[in-house]
Amino acid sequence: MPNTPASKPAWWRRWMTPILAALIAFLLGMAAPIPGKQPFVDVNDAILIAVLVAVGGFLAQLYLRMGKLEDKVAQLEAARSEALDKLGAAASFINRIGLWVARGCKGPMPQPPEQIRDHIDAELWESDAPGGTD
């Protein structure tokens, strides 16, 4: 997945959101509308709210990155499965060539399976024989 400007969060979301939350909480704590009453939110509460908002933002970023990581793991598992299929086909083809050579190269030469045709030099197997041996 390419890193595009749309896929990255804006800098202000990362840094300014906790700062704005702390400022709002601080202002609410300083504003005591009724004289003689305790403020609704004091400085200690404002600091605690700011820390909680920052931790929440950090956890949200981790959660978003975990989703991207799960997608990449699924892609790697699919590529691994495809590579193992090709490896199994190549091993089977090598075994058939070995048996053909051990028999004195008698009979038709084994044809490579379709999975590995793109990865071998096909000059030896350019014939009209349909399909490969699996």
Summary of the structure (lengths in Angstrom):
residues: 134
radius of gyration: 32.7
end to end distance: 34.9
largest distance: 106.0
contacts: 287
relative contact order: 0.08
helix: 67%
strand: 0%
